[in-house]
Amino acid sequence: MHILFTRFPLESRHGGAEVQTLTLMRGLKERGHTIHFLGSCSVLLELCRKEGIPVTELSIGAPPVTKWGVLSFLWRRRQMKRALEQALEETGGADIICMLSLSEKLLLTEHASQSGSRVFWIEHDRIGRWLTMNPWLGLLRRQSKYATTICVSELSKQKNLELGWDPERTVEIPNGVDSSRFSKTTSPSTPLRTGNQQPANQQLRLGTLARLTRDKGIDLLIEAVSDMQNISLTIVGTGPEELSLRTLMERKKLTDRVAILHSFSDLNLFYQSLDVFVLPSRDHDPFGLVAAEAMSCGIATIVTDACGIAGYLTDGTDARVVKAGDAAALQEAISSLHDPEIRRRIAECGRQTAPEKFSAEKMVDRYEKLFTVETHSRS
């Protein structure tokens, strides 16, 4: 099959959506499918070129997800639509089109479907006011009838159904972790230094990896550890909330044992340096790929019930699952993992769960099967 992926984001950054898209494209390519990428996402353009995946770079303007974007879409959409249709024609068409962002879903779906392509919407983005209060939601809902919507968790699927999506055309396929990138090591982990902290063997080493935005709940995690003893916390990420988080750290006098790093060169080593990984999302987090990665490394993991991955986990067995938006619940879960035996048991169960439920191979299997079924049903 000839499979085209499209993405025209408001901003391009290296995150879970980009990682998963590349993993899926790579897996489908290895199975003999022809893969092509069309879009303006600089991260995916660069990654695809490194992978030898053909790309067509196209800029069509900002998607209607901001106040100005929504308004200006009124007069921009015709030009955007023409550019998308022309680009699709120049790529030679496709058997399958996987759309990842709002603009092409609104403007290209019906045309592509009527031109003979099977259209799939892959929903990696958090559902928030940018969509629920968006005046173009009605058009998006109508366009969804020409596509099959793939959500990355059952939680995200339910949110799409609540918005009026057709249950018969909405499915869920959990994200998958590339096992070659993340695995449990047999050597002791190397602790991260976060300032003038106590010796690492006296501390429970916590870590999180997330964009520094309010929906990710990093402030709640800082609040949770603020009056806990013998705990260090390493936060890896960037975002608009960084200054307020640093201010909170200073106010709580935590700068000696809580640190914010903008990046970490080897994520496998980052996970291995931890005793506990925490994903404290306070609002809808479609999946939570970093939690699956940490579990694959054999690290005890805490997630909130706002994370899509939580629906596949059992609290107290393969992870700790706590109520979103509740610093006290996070604190209780962290305290429970001070017990090394509980921590070891949850880490080991999580390491077994990860390949069973979140392997890249199984994810690609499910996409390929869905594409094949759709192809046969249309022929």
C-alpha distance (Angstrom), angle and dihedral (degrees) to the residues before:
residue distance angle dihedral
M1 . . .
H2 3.78 . .
I3 3.83 105.9 .
L4 3.80 123.0 -170.0
F5 3.81 122.4 -163.8
T6 3.81 120.4 -161.6
R7 3.80 131.4 -168.4
F8 3.82 130.1 168.0
P9 3.83 105.3 169.2
L10 3.78 129.9 -177.8
E11 3.81 87.2 -122.1
S12 3.78 130.9 5.3
R13 3.79 118.9 -131.7
H14 3.77 137.2 151.5
G15 3.80 103.1 -99.1
G16 3.76 143.3 130.6
A17 3.81 94.6 -69.9
E18 3.79 92.3 54.0
V19 3.82 93.3 44.7
Q20 3.80 92.3 49.4
T21 3.79 94.2 45.2
L22 3.79 91.9 52.5
T23 3.83 91.4 45.5
L24 3.80 90.1 52.2
M25 3.80 94.0 45.8
R26 3.80 91.3 48.2
G27 3.79 92.4 49.0
L28 3.80 93.6 48.9
K29 3.80 91.2 46.3
E30 3.81 90.9 52.6
R31 3.81 88.2 54.7
G32 3.79 91.8 58.1
H33 3.80 102.0 -96.3
T34 3.80 121.2 136.7
I35 3.81 109.6 -117.9
H36 3.80 127.7 -164.2
F37 3.80 131.3 174.2
L38 3.79 124.8 -147.8
G39 3.78 121.5 -177.2
S40 3.78 153.3 72.2
C41 3.83 99.3 -91.2
S42 3.81 102.2 124.1
V43 3.81 92.5 -162.2
L44 3.79 94.4 55.1
L45 3.80 92.1 41.1
E46 3.81 89.6 56.4
L47 3.80 94.8 42.9
C48 3.80 92.9 47.8
R49 3.79 92.2 50.5
K50 3.81 89.7 52.2
E51 3.81 89.5 50.7
G52 3.80 92.9 48.4
I53 3.81 92.3 -114.0
P54 3.84 112.4 148.1
V55 3.81 113.7 -114.1
T56 3.78 137.4 -166.8
E57 3.78 111.1 -158.0
L58 3.79 113.2 -148.5
S59 3.80 132.6 166.3
I60 3.80 116.2 -158.7
G61 3.80 100.9 163.4
A62 3.79 134.4 -98.9
P63 3.80 120.4 -33.7
P64 3.83 118.2 -115.9
V65 3.81 96.1 -98.4
T66 3.82 100.3 109.7
K67 3.81 128.5 58.7
W68 3.80 92.4 -103.7
G69 3.79 92.4 40.7
V70 3.80 91.6 52.6
L71 3.80 92.6 49.6
S72 3.81 97.6 42.6
F73 3.80 90.2 47.6
L74 3.82 86.0 76.3
W75 3.81 92.1 73.4
R76 3.81 99.8 21.4
R77 3.79 99.1 56.2
R78 3.82 98.3 79.3
Q79 3.79 92.5 54.6
M80 3.79 90.7 43.2
K81 3.80 91.1 50.4
R82 3.81 92.7 50.8
A83 3.81 91.0 49.8
L84 3.81 91.9 50.3
E85 3.80 94.2 47.5
Q86 3.80 91.8 47.9
A87 3.80 91.8 48.6
L88 3.80 90.8 49.5
E89 3.79 90.3 51.8
E90 3.82 91.5 48.7
T91 3.80 91.6 53.1
G92 3.80 88.5 58.7
G93 3.78 94.9 -111.7
A94 3.80 124.3 -86.2
D95 3.78 140.3 -117.5
I96 3.80 89.8 -137.3
I97 3.81 128.9 24.4
C98 3.80 118.4 -166.4
M99 3.80 110.2 -163.4
L100 3.79 118.8 -163.5
S101 3.81 106.0 175.0
L102 3.77 138.1 54.1
S103 3.80 102.3 -112.3
E104 3.78 98.7 62.0
K105 3.80 91.9 39.0
L106 3.80 89.0 58.8
L107 3.79 97.6 39.6
L108 3.80 110.2 27.8
T109 3.81 107.1 32.0
E110 3.80 100.5 85.7
H111 3.80 93.6 41.3
A112 3.81 93.0 48.7
S113 3.79 92.4 47.3
Q114 3.81 93.1 49.2
S115 3.81 88.7 47.6
G116 3.80 90.2 60.8
S117 3.80 103.3 -96.8
R118 3.81 122.5 126.9
V119 3.78 107.4 -126.1
F120 3.80 124.4 -148.0
W121 3.78 125.1 -176.5
I122 3.81 112.1 -151.4
E123 3.80 109.4 -157.6
H124 3.81 111.9 -152.5
D125 3.80 97.2 143.6
R126 3.77 127.2 98.0
I127 3.80 113.3 -107.4
G128 3.79 107.9 -126.1
R129 3.79 141.4 134.9
W130 3.81 90.2 -59.8
L131 3.82 85.0 72.9
T132 3.80 108.0 21.2
M133 3.82 91.6 52.4
N134 3.81 95.1 35.1
P135 3.83 113.3 121.8
W136 3.81 88.8 -144.5
L137 3.80 92.2 60.9
G138 3.81 91.5 96.8
L139 3.80 91.4 56.4
L140 3.80 90.3 46.0
R141 3.80 90.4 51.8
R142 3.81 90.7 52.1
Q143 3.80 92.1 47.4
S144 3.82 90.3 51.3
K145 3.81 88.5 72.4
Y146 3.82 88.3 71.0
A147 3.82 93.4 53.1
T148 3.77 143.4 51.6
T149 3.80 109.8 -122.0
I150 3.81 116.2 -141.9
C151 3.81 114.0 -161.5
V152 3.80 120.3 -166.1
S153 3.82 94.3 -134.6
E154 3.78 140.9 18.0
L155 3.82 87.8 -111.5
S156 3.80 91.3 58.4
K157 3.79 90.8 45.0
Q158 3.80 91.0 55.8
K159 3.80 90.6 49.6
N160 3.80 90.6 53.1
L161 3.79 91.2 48.6
E162 3.81 89.1 52.0
L163 3.81 87.7 56.1
G164 3.80 90.3 57.1
W165 3.81 103.7 -93.1
D166 3.82 117.4 156.3
P167 3.85 109.3 -101.3
E168 3.81 89.4 -146.8
R169 3.79 90.9 58.5
T170 3.81 98.8 40.0
V171 3.82 122.3 84.2
E172 3.79 137.4 165.5
I173 3.80 126.9 -131.0
P174 3.83 114.9 174.6
N175 3.77 117.7 -132.1
G176 3.78 118.2 -101.1
V177 3.80 135.3 -135.7
D178 3.79 121.5 -136.3
S179 3.82 101.3 -124.6
S180 3.80 91.3 -156.0
R181 3.82 89.2 66.4
F182 3.80 99.9 44.4
S183 3.78 129.4 38.2
K184 3.77 141.8 136.7
T185 3.79 113.1 -89.2
T186 3.78 123.9 -144.3
S187 3.80 94.5 -142.1
P188 3.80 122.5 82.4
S189 3.78 115.4 -89.2
T190 3.78 120.6 -108.7
P191 3.80 113.7 -122.3
L192 3.77 120.8 -127.3
R193 3.79 116.3 -126.1
T194 3.79 113.9 -131.0
G195 3.80 100.7 178.7
N196 3.80 132.6 -69.2
Q197 3.79 91.4 -10.7
Q198 3.77 129.0 154.5
P199 3.81 119.1 -94.9
A200 3.79 109.5 -65.1
N201 3.81 93.9 -121.9
Q202 3.81 89.0 65.0
Q203 3.79 93.8 51.2
L204 3.76 138.4 71.5
R205 3.78 103.1 -127.8
L206 3.81 112.0 -141.1
G207 3.77 126.7 -175.4
T208 3.78 140.9 177.8
L209 3.79 134.7 -173.7
A210 3.79 117.2 -157.1
R211 3.75 146.6 120.7
L212 3.79 108.0 -86.3
T213 3.80 98.7 -115.0
R214 3.78 129.8 126.0
D215 3.81 94.8 -107.6
K216 3.82 90.4 61.9
G217 3.82 91.8 64.4
I218 3.81 97.6 -138.7
D219 3.81 89.7 145.9
L220 3.81 88.9 58.6
L221 3.79 90.5 53.4
I222 3.81 90.8 50.9
E223 3.82 89.5 49.3
A224 3.81 89.9 49.0
V225 3.81 94.3 55.6
S226 3.80 96.7 36.7
D227 3.81 95.5 96.7
M228 3.80 98.0 27.1
Q229 3.78 118.4 107.1
N230 3.81 128.3 -134.1
I231 3.79 95.3 17.7
S232 3.80 130.0 125.0
L233 3.80 123.6 -169.8
T234 3.80 129.1 -159.6
I235 3.80 117.4 -166.7
V236 3.81 117.2 -165.2
G237 3.78 116.3 -165.4
T238 3.78 149.3 70.7
G239 3.77 133.1 -123.2
P240 3.79 147.9 119.1
E241 3.82 94.3 -67.7
E242 3.81 95.3 60.3
L243 3.81 96.0 100.4
S244 3.81 93.8 48.5
L245 3.81 90.6 47.3
R246 3.81 91.6 51.6
T247 3.78 89.1 48.2
L248 3.81 89.6 52.1
M249 3.81 90.4 49.7
E250 3.79 91.2 52.1
R251 3.80 93.3 46.2
K252 3.81 90.2 51.2
K253 3.83 90.6 44.4
L254 3.80 91.8 -122.9
T255 3.79 102.3 131.5
D256 3.82 91.1 106.3
R257 3.80 93.0 61.2
V258 3.81 106.6 19.9
A259 3.80 121.2 65.9
I260 3.79 136.9 177.1
L261 3.81 116.4 -146.2
H262 3.79 119.8 -172.5
S263 3.80 93.5 -145.8
F264 3.79 144.0 -9.5
S265 3.80 119.1 -143.0
D266 3.82 97.0 -144.6
L267 3.81 114.0 33.2
N268 3.79 92.0 -171.9
L269 3.81 89.1 60.1
F270 3.80 90.3 45.5
Y271 3.79 92.1 55.9
Q272 3.79 91.2 44.2
S273 3.80 90.4 54.5
L274 3.82 90.8 63.1
D275 3.77 136.8 81.9
V276 3.81 92.9 -162.0
F277 3.80 133.1 17.4
V278 3.82 117.9 -153.3
L279 3.81 129.8 -163.9
P280 3.83 102.9 -174.2
S281 3.84 100.0 -179.7
R282 3.82 111.9 169.3
D283 3.84 96.1 -169.8
H284 3.79 134.9 38.8
D285 3.80 109.2 -48.2
P286 3.83 104.9 -176.1
F287 3.81 95.9 -142.6
G288 3.81 119.4 -27.9
L289 3.80 103.7 -130.6
V290 3.81 93.6 -177.1
A291 3.81 89.8 62.8
A292 3.81 90.5 54.9
E293 3.80 89.7 48.4
A294 3.81 92.1 51.7
M295 3.81 90.9 48.2
S296 3.82 89.5 50.7
C297 3.80 87.2 56.8
G298 3.80 91.5 53.9
I299 3.81 95.1 -108.2
A300 3.81 120.1 145.7
T301 3.80 106.2 -112.8
I302 3.80 136.9 -155.6
V303 3.83 121.4 -162.9
T304 3.80 134.1 169.1
D305 3.78 125.4 -122.3
A306 3.82 88.6 -109.7
C307 3.82 87.5 73.3
G308 3.80 117.0 90.3
I309 3.80 91.2 -139.6
A310 3.82 89.6 63.0
G311 3.80 90.1 74.1
Y312 3.80 90.0 66.2
L313 3.82 95.5 47.5
T314 3.80 135.0 77.3
D315 3.78 117.0 -135.8
G316 3.78 111.2 -118.3
T317 3.80 94.0 11.5
D318 3.81 112.2 66.3
A319 3.82 97.2 -3.1
R320 3.77 143.0 -7.9
V321 3.80 111.7 -99.1
V322 3.81 115.7 -166.3
K323 3.78 138.2 178.1
A324 3.80 113.7 -82.5
G325 3.79 118.9 -114.2
D326 3.80 93.6 22.1
A327 3.82 117.1 116.8
A328 3.82 90.7 -176.8
A329 3.81 90.9 56.7
L330 3.79 90.0 51.0
Q331 3.79 90.1 49.3
E332 3.81 92.0 51.5
A333 3.80 92.0 50.3
I334 3.80 92.0 48.4
S335 3.81 90.7 48.7
S336 3.81 90.9 52.3
L337 3.79 90.0 55.8
H338 3.79 92.3 56.8
D339 3.80 83.7 84.5
P340 3.82 103.3 88.9
E341 3.80 93.8 -151.7
I342 3.81 93.5 52.6
R343 3.78 89.5 45.1
R344 3.80 92.6 50.0
R345 3.81 93.1 47.8
I346 3.81 94.3 49.5
A347 3.81 91.6 44.6
E348 3.81 91.8 52.0
C349 3.80 93.8 46.8
G350 3.80 89.9 47.2
R351 3.78 90.9 51.0
Q352 3.82 88.7 55.2
T353 3.81 93.8 45.0
A354 3.80 94.8 51.9
P355 3.85 98.6 67.2
E356 3.80 91.6 37.2
K357 3.81 94.8 55.6
F358 3.79 108.4 12.8
S359 3.80 108.9 37.9
A360 3.80 119.3 136.9
E361 3.80 90.3 -133.9
K362 3.79 93.1 57.0
M363 3.79 90.7 45.4
V364 3.81 91.6 53.5
D365 3.84 89.7 46.1
R366 3.79 90.9 56.7
Y367 3.80 94.0 47.0
E368 3.80 92.3 47.6
K369 3.80 92.0 48.4
L370 3.81 91.2 49.3
F371 3.81 92.0 48.5
T372 3.81 90.9 48.7
V373 3.81 94.0 48.4
E374 3.79 90.6 49.1
T375 3.81 91.1 48.3
H376 3.80 92.2 52.2
S377 3.78 93.3 45.3
R378 3.82 90.8 54.1
S379 3.81 96.3 45.6
